[in-house]
Amino acid sequence: MAEHRFKLQAEWPGGRNNVGSIAMDNLTTNVSIPEEMDGPGEGTNPDEMLLGAASTCYIITLAAMIERSGLPLEEMSMQSEGIVDFTNGVITYKKIIHRPAVYLQSRASDNQLAQLNKLIDRAEEHCMISKAVRGNVRVELEPLTGKAN
């Protein structure tokens, strides 16, 4: 089995409300606490990054499953939402909701549409990030599927 390594360099000047930076092979950005959590809101933050990781992992996993199954994909997009709870001084990443919109070509059969709906659930089960957060962060799906007109 091949092992893949990903590296990140983080710089932080110190203190809760400062602005730091992260750099990876394909991403360089500032990081700080979001404004809604009384931070400077500059760049991204860990909450957005976890949501981005979960969302992109899910949509790429689903795309690969659709491709391998030979389904006639017309278009696919997704919105995701992360819900963070702050109660009694404790911050908890409560849940992530994925809302994939997946449409097959108009020539798709009803069986292919049923297969697509199964893949939508399976992609969440097989996504590496979903597996990493399972038991700590609930991941929900609210899919919208159909055939293109």
DSSP file (Angstrom, degrees, kcal/mol; ACC not computed):
  #  RESIDUE AA STRUCTURE BP1 BP2  ACC     N-H-->O    O-->H-N    N-H-->O    O-->H-N    TCO  KAPPA ALPHA  PHI   PSI    X-CA   Y-CA   Z-CA
    1    1 A M              0   0    0      0, 0.0     2,-0.3     0, 0.0     0, 0.0   0.000 360.0 360.0 360.0 136.0    0.0    0.0    0.0
    2    2 A A        -     0   0    0      1,-0.0     2,-0.5     2,-0.0     0, 0.0  -0.605 360.0-145.7 -82.5 139.4    1.3    3.4   -0.9
    3    3 A E        -     0   0    0     -2,-0.3     2,-0.4     2,-0.0    -1,-0.0  -0.916  10.3-157.2-106.9 130.5    1.6    6.0    1.8
    4    4 A H        -     0   0    0     -2,-0.5     2,-0.4     2,-0.0    -2,-0.0  -0.881   4.1-159.3-107.8 137.8    0.9    9.7    0.9
    5    5 A R        -     0   0    0     -2,-0.4     2,-0.4     2,-0.0    -2,-0.0  -0.959   4.8-168.6-119.7 134.6    2.3   12.5    2.9
    6    6 A F        -     0   0    0     -2,-0.4     2,-0.4     2,-0.0    -2,-0.0  -0.978  10.7-156.8-120.9 134.0    0.9   16.1    2.9
    7    7 A K        -     0   0    0     -2,-0.4    18,-0.4     2,-0.0     2,-0.4  -0.873   9.5-173.9-117.7 145.9    2.9   18.9    4.6
    8    8 A L        -     0   0    0     -2,-0.4     2,-0.5    16,-0.1    16,-0.2  -1.000  11.9-153.8-136.6 134.9    1.7   22.2    5.9
    9    9 A Q  E     -A   23   0A   0     14,-2.5    14,-1.8    -2,-0.4     2,-0.4  -0.955  17.1-167.8-108.6 122.1    3.8   25.1    7.3
   10   10 A A  E     -A   22   0A   0     -2,-0.5     2,-0.4    12,-0.2    12,-0.2  -0.906   7.8-168.3-112.9 138.6    2.0   27.3    9.8
   11   11 A E  E     +A   21   0A   0     10,-2.7    10,-2.2    -2,-0.4    -2,-0.0  -0.991   9.2 175.0-122.6 132.0    3.1   30.6   11.1
   12   12 A W        -     0   0    0     -2,-0.4     8,-0.1     8,-0.2     3,-0.1  -0.976  24.4-154.5-140.3 123.3    1.4   32.3   14.1
   13   13 A P        -     0   0    0      0, 0.0    -1,-0.1     0, 0.0     7,-0.1   0.573  56.3 -98.9 -76.0  -6.8    2.6   35.5   15.7
   14   14 A G  S    S+     0   0    0      1,-0.3     5,-0.1     2,-0.1     3,-0.0  -0.004  78.2  70.8 105.0 149.8    1.0   34.6   19.1
   15   15 A G  S >  S-     0   0    0      1,-0.1     3,-1.1     2,-0.1    -1,-0.3   0.259  80.8 -91.9  85.5 147.6   -2.2   35.5   20.8
   16   16 A R  T 3  S+     0   0    0      1,-0.2    17,-0.4    16,-0.0    -1,-0.1   0.869 118.4  45.3 -61.5 -42.4   -5.7   34.5   20.1
   17   17 A N  T 3  S+     0   0    0     22,-0.1    -1,-0.2    15,-0.1     2,-0.1   0.063  88.1 107.8-100.5  26.1   -6.7   37.4   17.9
   18   18 A N    <   -     0   0    0     -3,-1.1     2,-0.5    21,-0.0    15,-0.4  -0.368  68.6-116.6 -88.0 177.1   -3.7   37.6   15.6
   19   19 A V        +     0   0    0     13,-0.1    13,-0.2    -2,-0.1     2,-0.1  -0.977  34.8 176.2-118.9 125.9   -3.5   36.6   12.0
   20   20 A G  E     - B   0  31A   0     11,-2.7    11,-2.0    -2,-0.5     2,-0.3  -0.367  17.2-130.2-110.7-166.9   -1.3   33.7   11.0
   21   21 A S  E     -AB  11  30A   0    -10,-2.2   -10,-2.7     9,-0.3     2,-0.3  -0.987   7.7-157.0-146.9 156.3   -0.7   31.9    7.7
   22   22 A I  E     -AB  10  29A   0      7,-2.6     7,-2.1    -2,-0.3     2,-0.4  -0.970   8.2-167.3-130.1 149.4   -0.5   28.4    6.3
   23   23 A A  E     +AB   9  28A   0    -14,-1.8   -14,-2.5    -2,-0.3     5,-0.2  -0.990  13.4 160.4-141.3 131.3    1.3   27.2    3.2
   24   24 A M        -     0   0    0      3,-3.0     3,-0.5    -2,-0.4   -16,-0.1  -0.755  58.2 -82.9-131.9-179.9    1.0   23.9    1.4
   25   25 A D  S    S+     0   0    0    -18,-0.4     3,-0.1    -2,-0.2   -17,-0.1   0.902 127.1  17.5 -54.2 -43.7    1.9   22.8   -2.1
   26   26 A N  S    S+     0   0    0      1,-0.2     2,-0.3    -3,-0.0    -1,-0.2   0.236 122.7  55.6-118.0  12.9   -1.4   24.1   -3.6
   27   27 A L        +     0   0    0     -3,-0.5    -3,-3.0     2,-0.0     2,-0.4  -0.949  44.8 169.6-151.9 127.0   -2.7   26.5   -1.0
   28   28 A T  E     +B   23   0A   0     -2,-0.3     2,-0.3    -5,-0.2    -5,-0.2  -0.990  25.0 141.7-133.4 126.9   -1.3   29.5    0.8
   29   29 A T  E     -B   22   0A   0     -7,-2.1    -7,-2.6    -2,-0.4     2,-0.2  -0.992  48.8-100.7-158.5 159.7   -3.6   31.7    2.9
   30   30 A N  E     -B   21   0A   0     -2,-0.3    14,-2.4    -9,-0.2     2,-0.4  -0.524  36.4-157.7 -77.3 154.8   -4.0   33.7    6.0
   31   31 A V  E     +Bc  20  44A   0    -11,-2.0   -11,-2.7    12,-0.3     2,-0.3  -0.994  23.1 141.7-135.9 143.3   -5.8   32.1    9.0
   32   32 A S        -     0   0    0     12,-2.1   -13,-0.1    -2,-0.4   -15,-0.1  -0.966  55.7 -72.5-163.1 173.9   -7.6   33.6   12.0
   33   33 A I        -     0   0    0    -15,-0.4     8,-2.7   -17,-0.4     9,-0.3  -0.588  61.0-105.5 -73.7 137.6  -10.6   33.2   14.2
   34   34 A P    > > -     0   0    0      0, 0.0     5,-1.8     0, 0.0     3,-1.7  -0.240  22.5-116.2 -65.7 154.7  -13.8   34.2   12.4
   35   35 A E  G > 5S+     0   0    0      1,-0.3     3,-2.3     3,-0.2    -2,-0.1   0.870 114.2  62.0 -56.4 -40.0  -15.5   37.5   13.2
   36   36 A E  G 3 5S+     0   0    0      1,-0.3    -1,-0.3     2,-0.2    -3,-0.0   0.637 104.7  49.3 -66.5 -11.5  -18.6   35.6   14.5
   37   37 A M  G < 5S-     0   0    0     -3,-1.7    -1,-0.3     2,-0.0    -2,-0.2   0.018 129.6 -98.3-110.3  24.0  -16.3   34.1   17.1
   38   38 A D  T < 5S+     0   0    0     -3,-2.3    -3,-0.2     1,-0.2    -2,-0.2   0.818  85.4 124.5  64.5  35.7  -14.9   37.5   18.0
   39   39 A G  S   <S-     0   0    0     -5,-1.8    -1,-0.2    -7,-0.1   -22,-0.1  -0.552  78.8 -94.9-111.0-178.6  -11.8   37.1   15.9
   40   40 A P        -     0   0    0      0, 0.0    -5,-0.2     0, 0.0   -21,-0.1   0.701  44.5-141.8 -73.3 -19.5  -10.3   39.3   13.2
   41   41 A G        +     0   0    0     -8,-2.7     2,-0.5     1,-0.2    -6,-0.1   0.819  44.9 150.7  65.7  31.5  -11.9   37.2   10.4
   42   42 A E        -     0   0    0     -9,-0.3    -1,-0.2     2,-0.1   -22,-0.2  -0.845  58.9 -21.7-100.5 130.6   -9.0   37.4    8.1
   43   43 A G  S    S-     0   0    0     -2,-0.5   -12,-0.3   -12,-0.2     2,-0.1  -0.409 105.8 -39.1  73.4-151.5   -8.4   34.6    5.7
   44   44 A T  B     -c   31   0A   0    -14,-2.4   -12,-2.1    -2,-0.1    -2,-0.1  -0.312  54.4-146.7 -99.3-174.2   -9.8   31.2    6.4
   45   45 A N     >  -     0   0    0    -14,-0.2     4,-2.4    -2,-0.1     5,-0.2  -0.939  33.4 -95.8-149.2 167.8  -10.2   29.4    9.7
   46   46 A P  H  > S+     0   0    0      0, 0.0     4,-2.4     0, 0.0     5,-0.2   0.840 120.5  56.4 -59.4 -33.7  -10.2   25.8   10.9
   47   47 A D  H  > S+     0   0    0      1,-0.2     4,-1.9     2,-0.2     5,-0.1   0.932 111.1  42.5 -64.7 -45.2  -14.0   25.5   10.8
   48   48 A E  H  > S+     0   0    0      2,-0.2     4,-3.0     1,-0.2    -1,-0.2   0.879 113.0  53.8 -66.7 -37.6  -14.1   26.5    7.1
   49   49 A M  H  X S+     0   0    0     -4,-2.4     4,-2.5     2,-0.2    -2,-0.2   0.895 108.3  48.5 -67.4 -38.7  -11.1   24.2    6.3
   50   50 A L  H  X S+     0   0    0     -4,-2.4     4,-2.7     2,-0.2     5,-0.2   0.924 113.3  48.2 -64.4 -42.8  -12.8   21.2    7.9
   51   51 A L  H  X S+     0   0    0     -4,-1.9     4,-2.8     2,-0.2     5,-0.2   0.916 112.2  49.5 -62.1 -43.3  -15.9   21.9    5.9
   52   52 A G  H  X S+     0   0    0     -4,-3.0     4,-2.6     2,-0.2     5,-0.3   0.906 111.9  48.1 -62.2 -42.0  -13.9   22.3    2.7
   53   53 A A  H  X S+     0   0    0     -4,-2.5     4,-2.1     2,-0.2     5,-0.2   0.934 115.0  44.8 -64.0 -46.2  -12.0   19.1    3.3
   54   54 A A  H  X S+     0   0    0     -4,-2.7     4,-2.2     2,-0.2    -2,-0.2   0.912 116.0  47.1 -64.5 -42.5  -15.3   17.2    4.0
   55   55 A S  H  X S+     0   0    0     -4,-2.8     4,-2.5    -5,-0.2     5,-0.2   0.939 115.2  42.6 -67.6 -48.6  -17.1   18.7    1.1
   56   56 A T  H  X S+     0   0    0     -4,-2.6     4,-2.2    -5,-0.2     5,-0.2   0.879 113.9  52.4 -69.2 -35.7  -14.4   18.2   -1.5
   57   57 A C  H  X S+     0   0    0     -4,-2.1     4,-2.4    -5,-0.3    -1,-0.2   0.939 112.1  46.5 -61.7 -45.7  -13.7   14.7   -0.3
   58   58 A Y  H  X S+     0   0    0     -4,-2.2     4,-2.8    -5,-0.2    -2,-0.2   0.947 113.9  45.8 -62.6 -49.4  -17.3   13.8   -0.6
   59   59 A I  H  X S+     0   0    0     -4,-2.5     4,-2.4     1,-0.2    -1,-0.2   0.870 114.8  47.7 -67.6 -35.7  -17.9   15.3   -4.1
   60   60 A I  H  X S+     0   0    0     -4,-2.2     4,-2.3    -5,-0.2    -1,-0.2   0.909 112.7  49.3 -69.0 -41.1  -14.7   13.7   -5.5
   61   61 A T  H  X S+     0   0    0     -4,-2.4     4,-2.1    -5,-0.2    -2,-0.2   0.931 113.2  47.0 -61.5 -45.8  -15.6   10.4   -4.0
   62   62 A L  H  X S+     0   0    0     -4,-2.8     4,-2.6     1,-0.2     5,-0.2   0.917 110.6  52.1 -62.8 -43.7  -19.1   10.6   -5.4
   63   63 A A  H  X S+     0   0    0     -4,-2.4     4,-2.4     1,-0.2    -1,-0.2   0.903 109.9  49.1 -60.1 -41.8  -17.7   11.6   -8.9
   64   64 A A  H  X S+     0   0    0     -4,-2.3     4,-2.7     2,-0.2    -1,-0.2   0.907 111.7  48.8 -65.0 -41.1  -15.4    8.7   -8.9
   65   65 A M  H  X S+     0   0    0     -4,-2.1     4,-1.8     2,-0.2    -2,-0.2   0.901 111.9  48.8 -65.7 -40.5  -18.2    6.3   -8.0
   66   66 A I  H  X>S+     0   0    0     -4,-2.6     5,-1.5     2,-0.2     4,-0.7   0.924 113.0  48.1 -63.8 -44.2  -20.5    7.7  -10.7
   67   67 A E  H ><5S+     0   0    0     -4,-2.4     3,-1.0     1,-0.2    -2,-0.2   0.936 111.7  48.7 -62.4 -47.6  -17.7    7.4  -13.2
   68   68 A R  H 3<5S+     0   0    0     -4,-2.7    -1,-0.2     1,-0.3    -2,-0.2   0.831 109.8  52.9 -62.9 -31.8  -16.9    3.8  -12.3
   69   69 A S  H 3<5S-     0   0    0     -4,-1.8    -1,-0.3    -5,-0.2    -2,-0.2   0.618 107.6-126.7 -80.9 -11.0  -20.5    2.8  -12.5
   70   70 A G  T <<5 +     0   0    0     -3,-1.0    -3,-0.2    -4,-0.7    -2,-0.1   0.689  47.6 164.7  76.3  17.8  -20.9    4.2  -16.0
   71   71 A L      < -     0   0    0     -5,-1.5     2,-1.8     1,-0.1    -1,-0.2  -0.446  47.1-114.1 -68.7 142.0  -23.9    6.4  -15.1
   72   72 A P        -     0   0    0      0, 0.0    33,-3.4     0, 0.0     2,-0.2  -0.533  39.7-163.1 -79.8  81.7  -24.6    9.1  -17.7
   73   73 A L  E     +D  104   0B   0     -2,-1.8    31,-0.3    31,-0.2     3,-0.1  -0.436  20.4 176.3 -69.2 133.0  -23.8   12.2  -15.6
   74   74 A E  E     -     0   0B   0     29,-2.9     2,-0.3     1,-0.4    30,-0.2   0.818  65.4 -22.3 -98.7 -53.2  -25.1   15.5  -16.9
   75   75 A E  E     -D  103   0B   0     28,-1.9    28,-2.8     2,-0.0    -1,-0.4  -0.992  53.2-168.3-159.2 156.4  -24.1   17.8  -14.1
   76   76 A M  E     +D  102   0B   0     -2,-0.3     2,-0.3    26,-0.2    26,-0.2  -0.989  14.8 153.7-150.0 137.1  -23.1   17.9  -10.5
   77   77 A S  E     -D  101   0B   0     24,-1.9    24,-3.1    -2,-0.3     2,-0.3  -0.922  17.9-157.5-149.4 173.9  -22.7   20.6   -7.8
   78   78 A M  E     -D  100   0B   0     -2,-0.3     2,-0.4    22,-0.3    -2,-0.0  -0.982  12.9-157.7-159.6 145.4  -22.9   20.8   -4.1
   79   79 A Q  E     -D   99   0B   0     20,-1.3    20,-3.1    -2,-0.3     2,-0.3  -0.959  19.3-168.7-116.2 142.9  -23.4   23.2   -1.2
   80   80 A S  E     -D   98   0B   0     -2,-0.4     2,-0.4    18,-0.2    18,-0.2  -0.957   5.8-161.2-131.3 152.9  -22.2   22.2    2.2
   81   81 A E  E     -D   97   0B   0     16,-2.1    16,-2.8    -2,-0.3     2,-0.4  -0.999   4.7-155.0-136.1 132.3  -22.9   23.8    5.6
   82   82 A G  E     -D   96   0B   0     -2,-0.4     2,-0.6    14,-0.2    14,-0.2  -0.909   8.0-156.3-107.2 134.7  -20.9   23.3    8.8
   83   83 A I  E     -D   95   0B   0     12,-3.2    11,-1.6    -2,-0.4    12,-1.5  -0.947   9.6-173.4-116.4 118.2  -22.7   23.9   12.2
   84   84 A V  E     -D   93   0B   0     -2,-0.6     2,-0.4     9,-0.2     9,-0.2  -0.935  10.6-151.1-113.0 130.4  -20.5   24.8   15.1
   85   85 A D  E     -D   92   0B   0      7,-3.3     7,-2.9    -2,-0.5     2,-0.5  -0.836   9.3-169.2-104.4 136.7  -22.1   25.0   18.6
   86   86 A F  E     +D   91   0B   0     -2,-0.4     2,-0.4     5,-0.2     5,-0.2  -0.871  23.4 156.8-126.0  96.5  -20.7   27.3   21.3
   87   87 A T  E >   -D   90   0B   0      3,-1.9     3,-2.1    -2,-0.5    -2,-0.1  -0.981  66.2 -10.9-126.8 131.6  -22.4   26.5   24.6
   88   88 A N  T 3  S-     0   0    0     -2,-0.4    -1,-0.1     1,-0.3     3,-0.1   0.845 128.3 -53.7  51.6  39.7  -21.1   27.2   28.1
   89   89 A G  T 3  S+     0   0    0      1,-0.2     2,-0.5    -3,-0.1    -1,-0.3   0.527 112.7 118.4  78.0   5.2  -17.7   28.1   26.8
   90   90 A V  E <   -D   87   0B   0     -3,-2.1    -3,-1.9     2,-0.0     2,-0.5  -0.923  51.5-153.1-110.4 125.6  -17.3   24.9   24.8
   91   91 A I  E     +D   86   0B   0     -2,-0.5     2,-0.4    -5,-0.2    -5,-0.2  -0.855  18.7 178.2 -98.1 125.0  -16.9   25.0   21.0
   92   92 A T  E     -D   85   0B   0     -7,-2.9    -7,-3.3    -2,-0.5     2,-1.2  -0.993  33.3-134.1-130.8 129.2  -18.1   21.8   19.2
   93   93 A Y  E     -D   84   0B   0     -2,-0.4    -9,-0.2    -9,-0.2    45,-0.2  -0.717  34.4-178.4 -78.2 101.5  -18.2   21.1   15.5
   94   94 A K  E     -     0   0B   0    -11,-1.6    44,-1.9    -2,-1.2     2,-0.3   0.950  45.8 -24.7 -75.9 -54.2  -21.7   19.7   15.6
   95   95 A K  E     -De  83 138B   0    -12,-1.5   -12,-3.2    42,-0.2     2,-0.4  -0.997  41.1-138.2-160.3 162.2  -22.5   18.6   12.1
   96   96 A I  E     -De  82 139B   0     42,-2.8    44,-3.0    -2,-0.3     2,-0.5  -0.990  17.3-159.3-123.2 132.5  -21.9   19.0    8.4
   97   97 A I  E     -De  81 140B   0    -16,-2.8   -16,-2.1    -2,-0.4     2,-0.5  -0.964   4.1-161.7-115.9 120.0  -24.7   19.0    5.9
   98   98 A H  E     -De  80 141B   0     42,-2.9    44,-2.7    -2,-0.5   -18,-0.2  -0.857   4.8-170.4 -98.7 134.1  -23.9   18.1    2.2
   99   99 A R  E     -D   79   0B   0    -20,-3.1   -20,-1.3    -2,-0.5     2,-0.2  -0.684  12.0-175.0-122.7  76.8  -26.5   19.1   -0.4
  100  100 A P  E     -D   78   0B   0      0, 0.0    44,-2.7     0, 0.0     2,-0.6  -0.503  13.0-158.2 -74.8 140.4  -25.4   17.5   -3.6
  101  101 A A  E     +Df  77 144B   0    -24,-3.1   -24,-1.9    -2,-0.2     2,-0.5  -0.960  21.0 173.5-116.4 109.9  -27.3   18.3   -6.8
  102  102 A V  E     -Df  76 145B   0     42,-2.3    44,-1.2    -2,-0.6     2,-0.5  -0.972   9.0-175.5-127.4 124.4  -26.7   15.5   -9.2
  103  103 A Y  E     -Df  75 146B   0    -28,-2.8   -29,-2.9    -2,-0.5   -28,-1.9  -0.972  11.2-151.2-124.6 131.3  -28.5   15.2  -12.6
  104  104 A L  E     -Df  73 147B   0     42,-2.6    44,-3.2    -2,-0.5   -31,-0.2  -0.537  39.7 -83.8 -89.4 162.4  -28.2   12.4  -15.0
  105  105 A Q    >   -     0   0    0    -33,-3.4     3,-2.4    42,-0.2    -1,-0.1  -0.278  43.9-107.4 -62.6 154.2  -28.6   12.8  -18.8
  106  106 A S  T 3  S+     0   0    0      1,-0.3    -1,-0.1    41,-0.1    41,-0.1   0.748 117.9  63.3 -59.0 -25.4  -32.2   12.7  -19.9
  107  107 A R  T 3  S+     0   0    0    -35,-0.1    -1,-0.3     2,-0.0    -2,-0.1   0.535  77.5 120.2 -76.8  -6.0  -31.6    9.2  -21.5
  108  108 A A    <   -     0   0    0     -3,-2.4     2,-0.1   -36,-0.2   -37,-0.0  -0.276  62.2-126.5 -62.0 143.3  -30.9    7.7  -18.1
  109  109 A S     >  -     0   0    0      1,-0.1     4,-1.9     4,-0.0     5,-0.1  -0.388  20.8-110.1 -84.0 166.6  -33.2    4.9  -17.0
  110  110 A D  H  > S+     0   0    0      1,-0.2     4,-2.1     2,-0.2     5,-0.1   0.850 121.2  56.1 -63.9 -34.1  -35.1    4.8  -13.7
  111  111 A N  H  > S+     0   0    0      2,-0.2     4,-2.3     1,-0.2    -1,-0.2   0.893 106.0  50.1 -64.1 -39.7  -32.7    2.0  -12.6
  112  112 A Q  H  > S+     0   0    0      2,-0.2     4,-2.3     1,-0.2    -2,-0.2   0.883 109.4  51.2 -66.6 -37.1  -29.8    4.3  -13.2
  113  113 A L  H  X S+     0   0    0     -4,-1.9     4,-1.9     2,-0.2    -2,-0.2   0.895 110.2  49.3 -65.4 -39.4  -31.4    7.0  -11.2
  114  114 A A  H  X S+     0   0    0     -4,-2.1     4,-1.5     2,-0.2    -2,-0.2   0.892 109.9  51.6 -65.4 -39.3  -32.0    4.5   -8.3
  115  115 A Q  H  X S+     0   0    0     -4,-2.3     4,-2.2     1,-0.2    -2,-0.2   0.900 106.6  54.5 -63.6 -40.7  -28.3    3.5   -8.6
  116  116 A L  H  X S+     0   0    0     -4,-2.3     4,-2.1     1,-0.2    -2,-0.2   0.919 105.2  52.8 -57.8 -45.3  -27.3    7.2   -8.3
  117  117 A N  H  X S+     0   0    0     -4,-1.9     4,-1.1     1,-0.2    -1,-0.2   0.849 108.9  49.7 -63.1 -33.9  -29.2    7.6   -5.1
  118  118 A K  H  X S+     0   0    0     -4,-1.5     4,-2.4     1,-0.2    -1,-0.2   0.895 109.0  52.3 -68.7 -39.6  -27.5    4.6   -3.6
  119  119 A L  H  X S+     0   0    0     -4,-2.2     4,-2.7     1,-0.2    -2,-0.2   0.853 101.1  61.5 -65.5 -33.9  -24.1    6.0   -4.6
  120  120 A I  H  X S+     0   0    0     -4,-2.1     4,-0.8     1,-0.2    -1,-0.2   0.904 110.6  40.0 -59.1 -41.9  -24.9    9.3   -2.9
  121  121 A D  H  X S+     0   0    0     -4,-1.1     4,-1.4    -3,-0.2     3,-0.4   0.905 114.7  52.1 -72.2 -42.2  -25.2    7.5    0.4
  122  122 A R  H  X S+     0   0    0     -4,-2.4     4,-1.8     1,-0.2    -2,-0.2   0.846 101.0  61.7 -65.2 -34.0  -22.2    5.2   -0.2
  123  123 A A  H  X S+     0   0    0     -4,-2.7     4,-1.6     1,-0.2    -1,-0.2   0.886 103.7  49.5 -61.6 -38.1  -19.9    8.1   -1.1
  124  124 A E  H  < S+     0   0    0     -4,-0.8    -1,-0.2    -3,-0.4    -2,-0.2   0.880 110.2  51.1 -67.5 -36.9  -20.4    9.6    2.4
  125  125 A E  H  < S+     0   0    0     -4,-1.4    -1,-0.2     1,-0.2    -2,-0.2   0.819 117.9  38.2 -67.6 -30.6  -19.6    6.2    3.9
  126  126 A H  H  < S+     0   0    0     -4,-1.8    -2,-0.2   -68,-0.1    -1,-0.2   0.586  83.4 115.4-100.7 -12.6  -16.4    5.9    1.9
  127  127 A C     X  -     0   0    0     -4,-1.6     4,-2.3    -5,-0.2     5,-0.2  -0.398  63.9-138.5 -61.7 130.0  -15.1    9.4    1.9
  128  128 A M  H  > S+     0   0    0      1,-0.2     4,-1.7     2,-0.2    -1,-0.1   0.860 101.6  47.3 -60.7 -39.3  -11.8    9.5    3.8
  129  129 A I  H  > S+     0   0    0      2,-0.2     4,-1.9   -76,-0.2    -1,-0.2   0.904 109.8  52.7 -72.7 -40.6  -12.6   12.8    5.7
  130  130 A S  H  > S+     0   0    0      1,-0.2     4,-1.2     2,-0.2    -2,-0.2   0.912 110.8  48.5 -58.9 -41.4  -16.1   11.5    6.7
  131  131 A K  H  < S+     0   0    0     -4,-2.3    -1,-0.2     1,-0.2    -2,-0.2   0.873 108.5  54.7 -65.8 -35.4  -14.5    8.4    8.1
  132  132 A A  H  < S+     0   0    0     -4,-1.7    -1,-0.2     1,-0.2    -2,-0.2   0.841 116.2  35.8 -68.0 -33.3  -11.9   10.5   10.0
  133  133 A V  H >X S+     0   0    0     -4,-1.9     3,-2.6    -5,-0.1     4,-2.2   0.560  85.9 126.4 -97.6  -8.2  -14.6   12.6   11.7
  134  134 A R  T 3< S+     0   0    0     -4,-1.2     4,-0.1     1,-0.3    -3,-0.0  -0.219  75.2  25.3 -54.0 134.1  -17.2    9.9   12.2
  135  135 A G  T 34 S+     0   0    0      2,-0.3    -1,-0.3     1,-0.0     3,-0.1   0.207 126.4  51.2  94.1 -14.6  -18.2    9.6   15.8
  136  136 A N  T <4 S+     0   0    0     -3,-2.6     2,-0.5     1,-0.4    -2,-0.2   0.680 112.7  32.1-118.7 -40.0  -17.3   13.2   16.5
  137  137 A V  S  < S-     0   0    0     -4,-2.2    -1,-0.4    -7,-0.2     2,-0.3  -0.988  77.7-132.6-125.8 124.5  -19.1   15.2   13.7
  138  138 A R  E     -e   95   0B   0    -44,-1.9   -42,-2.8    -2,-0.5     2,-0.5  -0.582  18.1-156.6 -75.2 134.4  -22.4   14.1   12.3
  139  139 A V  E     -e   96   0B   0     -2,-0.3     2,-0.3   -44,-0.2   -42,-0.2  -0.967  12.8-174.3-114.9 123.7  -22.5   14.2    8.5
  140  140 A E  E     -e   97   0B   0    -44,-3.0   -42,-2.9    -2,-0.5     2,-0.4  -0.850  13.0-144.6-117.3 152.9  -26.0   14.5    6.9
  141  141 A L  E     +e   98   0B   0     -2,-0.3   -42,-0.2   -44,-0.2   -44,-0.0  -0.955  17.7 175.7-118.2 135.2  -27.0   14.4    3.2
  142  142 A E        -     0   0    0    -44,-2.7     2,-0.0    -2,-0.4    -2,-0.0  -0.645  26.8-174.3-130.8  74.8  -29.8   16.4    1.6
  143  143 A P        -     0   0    0      0, 0.0     2,-0.4     0, 0.0   -42,-0.2  -0.308  20.8-159.2 -78.0 155.0  -29.5   15.3   -2.0
  144  144 A L  E     +f  101   0B   0    -44,-2.7   -42,-2.3    -2,-0.0     2,-0.3  -0.978  27.1 165.1-128.1 115.7  -31.4   16.7   -5.0
  145  145 A T  E     +f  102   0B   0     -2,-0.4     2,-0.3   -44,-0.2   -42,-0.2  -0.830   7.3 116.3-130.0 166.4  -31.3   14.3   -8.0
  146  146 A G  E     -f  103   0B   0    -44,-1.2   -42,-2.6    -2,-0.3     2,-0.4  -0.985  57.4 -62.5 167.4-165.9  -33.1   13.8  -11.2
  147  147 A K  E     -f  104   0B   0     -2,-0.3   -42,-0.2   -44,-0.2   -41,-0.1  -0.886  49.8-110.5-110.6 143.5  -32.7   13.7  -15.0
  148  148 A A              0   0    0    -44,-3.2   -44,-0.0    -2,-0.4    -1,-0.0  -0.356 360.0 360.0 -66.7 149.8  -31.7   16.7  -17.0
  149  149 A N              0   0    0    -44,-0.0    -1,-0.1    -2,-0.0   -44,-0.1   0.465 360.0 360.0 -79.2 360.0  -34.4   18.2  -19.2
